[in-house]
Amino acid sequence: MKTYRYHPLLVGLHWLLAFLILFSLAMGAFSLKEIANSSPDKVFYLRGHMIAGVLILVLTLLRFAVRFAAARPPSATTGKRFLDMIAVSTHYGLYLLVVLMAGTGVALALQAGLPDIVFGGSGAPLPESFSIFGPRLAHGVLAKLLMALAALHILAALYHQFGKRDRLLSRMWFGRR
C-alpha cells in the first residue's frame, strides 16, 4: 500500500520520544551535572531522569518494531546518494545510541546502587561521585554523540522542509495517509 505519511502510532512515538530524549539530555547536561551529589534535590532529579530513560528505551523499541510492521512512505531523497546514505545511517545511529544510552544508564544505576537510593527510600547517601563508575564515562560520551546526531537529524529535516521545499515534515505529522 502506497502512503504519503507515516503511521499515526509512529508519528506519535516520534514526537513523544523527541521530547523525552531532549528533556533527558537537557536534564543530564544541566540539572544533574550542576547539583552536588550531597544535595537532597539530586535524588529528585535522578528519579525523573531514570524514569524518563526507561520510558525512552521501551518506547524506542516499540517504535522500532512498529516501523518495520507498518506501511511507510518512500524514503525521502536529497538527490545525492552520499547524503541519502548519511540519512539512513543517522536514523539507525539514533536508535543505536538511545539503546546504548539506556544500557549504560542502567549499568551505572546498578553499580552505584541507585535503584535502592532513588526508589527504595533506603536513606543511603548517593556516591560522592559517579565518575568512579565505568559506565558513567560511556554514558557521557554517548550523550554527546546523541546530541550531535539529533542536531544533524533536525538540521536535515529543516533543510528538506525549507531548502528543498519538499514538505518532508508533513510526512511525520498526523493526517490522511
LUMMI-925753 format. One record per residue (C-alpha): residue number from 1; residue in one letter; chain; x, y, z. Coordinates in Angstrom, 2 decimals, m for minus. Example, Ala and Ser with C-alpha at 12.3 -4.5 7.8 and 13.67 -1.06 7.14 Angstrom:
BEGIN
<drengu 1, 'A', 'A', <12.30, m4.50, 7.80>>;
<drengu 2, 'S', 'A', <13.67, m1.06, 7.14>>;
***
This chain:
BEGIN
<drengu 1, 'M', 'A', <0.00, 0.00, 0.00>>;
<drengu 2, 'K', 'A', <1.43, 3.37, m1.02>>;
<drengu 3, 'T', 'A', <1.22, 6.04, 1.64>>;
<drengu 4, 'Y', 'A', <2.36, 9.64, 1.99>>;
<drengu 5, 'R', 'A', <2.55, 9.87, 5.78>>;
<drengu 6, 'Y', 'A', <3.90, 7.63, 8.47>>;
<drengu 7, 'H', 'A', <1.53, 5.57, 10.59>>;
<drengu 8, 'P', 'A', <m0.07, 7.70, 13.34>>;
<drengu 9, 'L', 'A', <1.48, 5.49, 16.04>>;
<drengu 10, 'L', 'A', <4.93, 6.13, 14.56>>;
<drengu 11, 'V', 'A', <4.21, 9.85, 14.39>>;
<drengu 12, 'G', 'A', <3.07, 9.97, 18.00>>;
<drengu 13, 'L', 'A', <6.03, 7.92, 19.20>>;
<drengu 14, 'H', 'A', <8.44, 10.05, 17.17>>;
<drengu 15, 'W', 'A', <7.34, 13.33, 18.76>>;
<drengu 16, 'L', 'A', <6.95, 11.86, 22.25>>;
<drengu 17, 'L', 'A', <10.44, 10.36, 22.03>>;
<drengu 18, 'A', 'A', <11.87, 13.59, 20.63>>;
<drengu 19, 'F', 'A', <10.51, 15.45, 23.65>>;
<drengu 20, 'L', 'A', <11.63, 12.82, 26.18>>;
<drengu 21, 'I', 'A', <15.11, 12.48, 24.69>>;
<drengu 22, 'L', 'A', <15.71, 16.24, 24.55>>;
<drengu 23, 'F', 'A', <14.29, 16.60, 28.07>>;
<drengu 24, 'S', 'A', <16.55, 13.83, 29.42>>;
<drengu 25, 'L', 'A', <19.64, 15.12, 27.65>>;
<drengu 26, 'A', 'A', <18.99, 18.62, 28.97>>;
<drengu 27, 'M', 'A', <18.31, 17.30, 32.48>>;
<drengu 28, 'G', 'A', <21.56, 15.32, 32.43>>;
<drengu 29, 'A', 'A', <23.66, 18.10, 30.92>>;
<drengu 30, 'F', 'A', <22.32, 20.95, 33.02>>;
<drengu 31, 'S', 'A', <20.41, 19.92, 36.13>>;
<drengu 32, 'L', 'A', <22.13, 16.69, 37.18>>;
<drengu 33, 'K', 'A', <25.60, 17.90, 36.27>>;
<drengu 34, 'E', 'A', <25.22, 21.08, 38.33>>;
<drengu 35, 'I', 'A', <23.68, 19.63, 41.51>>;
<drengu 36, 'A', 'A', <26.11, 18.17, 44.03>>;
<drengu 37, 'N', 'A', <25.53, 14.53, 44.96>>;
<drengu 38, 'S', 'A', <25.27, 15.65, 48.59>>;
<drengu 39, 'S', 'A', <22.19, 17.78, 47.78>>;
<drengu 40, 'P', 'A', <18.79, 16.23, 48.61>>;
<drengu 41, 'D', 'A', <17.49, 17.69, 45.32>>;
<drengu 42, 'K', 'A', <19.76, 15.36, 43.35>>;
<drengu 43, 'V', 'A', <17.63, 12.30, 44.15>>;
<drengu 44, 'F', 'A', <14.51, 14.03, 42.82>>;
<drengu 45, 'Y', 'A', <16.20, 14.84, 39.51>>;
<drengu 46, 'L', 'A', <17.79, 11.38, 39.27>>;
<drengu 47, 'R', 'A', <14.37, 9.80, 39.76>>;
<drengu 48, 'G', 'A', <12.93, 11.78, 36.84>>;
<drengu 49, 'H', 'A', <15.97, 11.10, 34.67>>;
<drengu 50, 'M', 'A', <15.87, 7.36, 35.38>>;
<drengu 51, 'I', 'A', <12.11, 7.06, 34.78>>;
<drengu 52, 'A', 'A', <12.44, 9.01, 31.52>>;
<drengu 53, 'G', 'A', <15.39, 6.81, 30.46>>;
<drengu 54, 'V', 'A', <13.47, 3.56, 30.95>>;
<drengu 55, 'L', 'A', <10.43, 5.03, 29.20>>;
<drengu 56, 'I', 'A', <12.62, 6.15, 26.29>>;
<drengu 57, 'L', 'A', <14.08, 2.66, 25.94>>;
<drengu 58, 'V', 'A', <10.68, 0.95, 25.95>>;
<drengu 59, 'L', 'A', <9.14, 3.44, 23.52>>;
<drengu 60, 'T', 'A', <12.17, 3.29, 21.22>>;
<drengu 61, 'L', 'A', <11.98, m0.49, 21.00>>;
<drengu 62, 'L', 'A', <8.23, m0.24, 20.34>>;
<drengu 63, 'R', 'A', <8.81, 2.41, 17.67>>;
<drengu 64, 'F', 'A', <11.50, 0.30, 16.01>>;
<drengu 65, 'A', 'A', <9.12, m2.70, 15.89>>;
<drengu 66, 'V', 'A', <6.19, m0.64, 14.55>>;
<drengu 67, 'R', 'A', <8.48, 0.98, 11.97>>;
<drengu 68, 'F', 'A', <9.05, m2.38, 10.31>>;
<drengu 69, 'A', 'A', <5.47, m3.60, 10.64>>;
<drengu 70, 'A', 'A', <3.64, m0.51, 9.34>>;
<drengu 71, 'A', 'A', <3.46, 0.75, 5.78>>;
<drengu 72, 'R', 'A', <5.51, 3.87, 5.33>>;
<drengu 73, 'P', 'A', <6.13, 6.42, 2.61>>;
<drengu 74, 'P', 'A', <9.01, 6.01, 0.19>>;
<drengu 75, 'S', 'A', <12.35, 7.18, 1.56>>;
<drengu 76, 'A', 'A', <12.99, 10.88, 1.21>>;
<drengu 77, 'T', 'A', <15.90, 11.76, m1.02>>;
<drengu 78, 'T', 'A', <18.24, 14.67, m1.40>>;
<drengu 79, 'G', 'A', <19.11, 13.59, m4.92>>;
<drengu 80, 'K', 'A', <22.64, 12.83, m3.75>>;
<drengu 81, 'R', 'A', <23.49, 9.23, m2.94>>;
<drengu 82, 'F', 'A', <26.08, 10.09, m0.27>>;
<drengu 83, 'L', 'A', <23.67, 12.36, 1.65>>;
<drengu 84, 'D', 'A', <20.93, 9.75, 1.43>>;
<drengu 85, 'M', 'A', <23.31, 7.16, 2.92>>;
<drengu 86, 'I', 'A', <24.12, 9.58, 5.76>>;
<drengu 87, 'A', 'A', <20.37, 9.95, 6.40>>;
<drengu 88, 'V', 'A', <19.87, 6.20, 6.74>>;
<drengu 89, 'S', 'A', <22.96, 5.89, 8.94>>;
<drengu 90, 'T', 'A', <21.74, 8.76, 11.11>>;
<drengu 91, 'H', 'A', <18.35, 7.13, 11.69>>;
<drengu 92, 'Y', 'A', <19.85, 3.79, 12.69>>;
<drengu 93, 'G', 'A', <22.51, 5.62, 14.69>>;
<drengu 94, 'L', 'A', <19.81, 7.39, 16.70>>;
<drengu 95, 'Y', 'A', <18.18, 4.06, 17.55>>;
<drengu 96, 'L', 'A', <21.55, 2.54, 18.49>>;
<drengu 97, 'L', 'A', <22.66, 5.48, 20.63>>;
<drengu 98, 'V', 'A', <19.34, 5.57, 22.51>>;
<drengu 99, 'V', 'A', <19.64, 1.87, 23.34>>;
<drengu 100, 'L', 'A', <23.30, 2.25, 24.35>>;
<drengu 101, 'M', 'A', <22.45, 5.30, 26.47>>;
<drengu 102, 'A', 'A', <19.79, 3.28, 28.28>>;
<drengu 103, 'G', 'A', <22.19, 0.36, 28.71>>;
<drengu 104, 'T', 'A', <24.95, 2.49, 30.19>>;
<drengu 105, 'G', 'A', <22.40, 4.30, 32.35>>;
<drengu 106, 'V', 'A', <21.11, 1.02, 33.76>>;
<drengu 107, 'A', 'A', <24.66, m0.26, 34.31>>;
<drengu 108, 'L', 'A', <25.63, 2.97, 36.08>>;
<drengu 109, 'A', 'A', <22.49, 2.90, 38.21>>;
<drengu 110, 'L', 'A', <23.10, m0.71, 39.27>>;
<drengu 111, 'Q', 'A', <26.79, m0.18, 40.03>>;
<drengu 112, 'A', 'A', <26.02, 2.94, 42.09>>;
<drengu 113, 'G', 'A', <23.11, 1.31, 43.95>>;
<drengu 114, 'L', 'A', <20.69, 3.93, 42.63>>;
<drengu 115, 'P', 'A', <17.51, 1.82, 42.47>>;
<drengu 116, 'D', 'A', <17.51, 1.42, 46.29>>;
<drengu 117, 'I', 'A', <18.60, 5.01, 46.93>>;
<drengu 118, 'V', 'A', <16.30, 6.71, 44.42>>;
<drengu 119, 'F', 'A', <13.22, 4.47, 44.52>>;
<drengu 120, 'G', 'A', <13.62, 2.34, 47.64>>;
<drengu 121, 'G', 'A', <13.86, 5.10, 50.17>>;
<drengu 122, 'S', 'A', <16.85, 3.40, 51.78>>;
<drengu 123, 'G', 'A', <18.06, 6.75, 53.04>>;
<drengu 124, 'A', 'A', <21.57, 5.84, 51.92>>;
<drengu 125, 'P', 'A', <23.54, 8.75, 50.50>>;
<drengu 126, 'L', 'A', <24.45, 9.00, 46.84>>;
<drengu 127, 'P', 'A', <28.03, 8.09, 45.98>>;
<drengu 128, 'E', 'A', <30.38, 11.03, 46.36>>;
<drengu 129, 'S', 'A', <30.96, 10.97, 42.60>>;
<drengu 130, 'F', 'A', <29.57, 8.98, 39.70>>;
<drengu 131, 'S', 'A', <32.83, 9.31, 37.77>>;
<drengu 132, 'I', 'A', <34.29, 6.33, 39.67>>;
<drengu 133, 'F', 'A', <31.90, 4.05, 37.78>>;
<drengu 134, 'G', 'A', <32.95, 2.89, 34.29>>;
<drengu 135, 'P', 'A', <29.55, 3.29, 32.63>>;
<drengu 136, 'R', 'A', <29.46, 7.00, 33.64>>;
<drengu 137, 'L', 'A', <32.14, 7.93, 31.10>>;
<drengu 138, 'A', 'A', <30.42, 5.94, 28.35>>;
<drengu 139, 'H', 'A', <27.05, 7.48, 29.26>>;
<drengu 140, 'G', 'A', <28.52, 10.98, 28.95>>;
<drengu 141, 'V', 'A', <30.27, 10.31, 25.64>>;
<drengu 142, 'L', 'A', <27.16, 8.66, 24.20>>;
<drengu 143, 'A', 'A', <25.07, 11.66, 25.34>>;
<drengu 144, 'K', 'A', <27.31, 14.00, 23.35>>;
<drengu 145, 'L', 'A', <27.12, 11.74, 20.28>>;
<drengu 146, 'L', 'A', <23.33, 11.54, 20.63>>;
<drengu 147, 'M', 'A', <23.12, 15.34, 20.84>>;
<drengu 148, 'A', 'A', <25.21, 15.64, 17.68>>;
<drengu 149, 'L', 'A', <23.13, 13.09, 15.74>>;
<drengu 150, 'A', 'A', <19.88, 14.65, 16.94>>;
<drengu 151, 'A', 'A', <21.13, 18.06, 15.79>>;
<drengu 152, 'L', 'A', <22.08, 16.57, 12.40>>;
<drengu 153, 'H', 'A', <18.63, 14.96, 12.15>>;
<drengu 154, 'I', 'A', <16.89, 18.26, 12.95>>;
<drengu 155, 'L', 'A', <19.06, 20.23, 10.52>>;
<drengu 156, 'A', 'A', <18.42, 17.69, 7.76>>;
<drengu 157, 'A', 'A', <14.66, 17.89, 8.34>>;
<drengu 158, 'L', 'A', <14.83, 21.70, 8.20>>;
<drengu 159, 'Y', 'A', <16.93, 21.52, 5.01>>;
<drengu 160, 'H', 'A', <14.29, 19.32, 3.39>>;
<drengu 161, 'Q', 'A', <11.42, 21.47, 4.61>>;
<drengu 162, 'F', 'A', <12.83, 24.91, 3.83>>;
<drengu 163, 'G', 'A', <15.76, 24.31, 1.44>>;
<drengu 164, 'K', 'A', <14.33, 21.65, m0.83>>;
<drengu 165, 'R', 'A', <10.74, 22.63, m0.02>>;
<drengu 166, 'D', 'A', <9.65, 19.01, m0.31>>;
<drengu 167, 'R', 'A', <7.25, 19.18, 2.69>>;
<drengu 168, 'L', 'A', <9.18, 16.45, 4.48>>;
<drengu 169, 'L', 'A', <7.89, 17.44, 7.92>>;
<drengu 170, 'S', 'A', <4.29, 16.79, 6.88>>;
<drengu 171, 'R', 'A', <5.18, 13.10, 6.47>>;
<drengu 172, 'M', 'A', <5.92, 12.92, 10.20>>;
<drengu 173, 'W', 'A', <2.67, 14.59, 11.25>>;
<drengu 174, 'F', 'A', <m0.91, 13.49, 11.71>>;
<drengu 175, 'G', 'A', <m3.35, 13.49, 8.80>>;
<drengu 176, 'R', 'A', <m4.64, 11.39, 5.93>>;
<drengu 177, 'R', 'A', <m2.14, 8.77, 4.91>>;
***
